[in-house]
Amino acid sequence: YFEQGIYGMGETFSRAQLFNSFPSSHTYAAFSVAVVLGILAPRWRWAFLSLAALVAVSRLVNLDH
């Protein structure tokens, strides 16, 4: 779709397929869940955020991003 210009986002995103996504959607999801759980259980906020950080690091270590 990018090659054909269907999205209509212009030059900014035309070379998006040349780069790996960083941060990954796994990282976004992990931090989103960590923030929500941190709001619901403030005592465990740093544990949740630490686990989300481990997800982000694991994506890099596994060479997924």
Secondary structure, 3 states (H helix, E strand, C coil): CCCCCCCCCHHHHCCHHHCCCCCCHHHHHHHHHHHHHHHHCHHHHHHHHHHHHHHHHHHHHCCCC
